[in-house]
Structures are given as structure tokens and as C-alpha cells.
Amino acid sequence: MKVDINYVKHLLSEIDRINEIPFNEVEWFEGDRKLDIPQKVKDRWRFVGMTNCSFVEVDFMNCITIIDKID
């Protein structure tokens, strides 16, 4: 696989830009479909200490299911 360093730098820059946004201000989409992230999930995520991109990496839909079971 040929990897362009400039492309990697661009991706890292985009990740930084996404992570700089306060979590409650992010509008999550999957393709063209806006995702409804319950406020209680947003409220709890800010105490996890992880980034916005980590929210996607840890399978946020599973997080929503677990939080719904707790409440």
C-alpha cells in the first residue's frame, strides 16, 4: 500500500478539528442520516475523559444501550 504522508497529516488534522468541538455541540451523522444521541448519553460521556472520535471508536450505539439499561 502506498501512503501519502500529506494525506495522513490531513486526516490527523481533521481528527483534531473534530475533537476540539465541545461534545454537546457535535451533530452526529451516519451518511446522510442524523443520529439522535440522547442527552443523558452526552451528559455521561463528558465524564469518561475520552475524545469525540473515541465516542465512535468504542461503538457509541452500544453505550446508549448500556446507559438505557442503567436508568
N, C-alpha and C positions, 0 to 999 in steps of 0.2 A: 504494500500500500504506500502510495506517495502522499506525504503530508506536507502541506504548505504551512510554514511557521506563521505567516501573516493571518491565515485562516484561524489557526489555534488562538492567536492573540485576539482576533476579533471575537471568537466565542467566549474567551475569558472576560473580555471587556463587557460583553452582553450579560454574562452571569453576574458580574459586579454591579452592573446597572440595575438588574432585577433585584438583587439583594439589598440595594440601597433604599428601595421603596419601603416605607412602613408596611408591615404585613397587612394591617387592616385596610390599606388603600389599594392592594393588588386586586385586579379583576381577573379571575382565573378563567381561562378558556381551554377547551379541548377541540381543536379545529375551529369551527365557527360557533360551536355551542358554548354559551356562558355557563359556568358551573356555579351552583348555589352552595357556597360554603357557609354552614350555619354559624352565627355569631359566637355561639359557645365554643365551637372549634377554634375560631380565630382568637378568642379570649384565652384559651388554654395554650395555644401554640406559642404565644409570645413568651411564655414562661419556660418553654422547652430549651431555649438557648441555641436553636438551630436557625439556619438561613431560610429565606423564601424558597430557594431552589431545593433545599433539603426537604421541604414540605412535599414536593413532587417525588423526590427520590425515595422517601420512606412509605410511599403508597398512601397518600392522604385519604383516599376513599376508605381504606381500612381503618384509619384513625377516626374518621367520622363514625363508622360502625361501632368501634370500641367505646367512644365517648357517649354515643346514644345508649349503649347498654349500661353505662355507669349511672346515667341520670334517670 
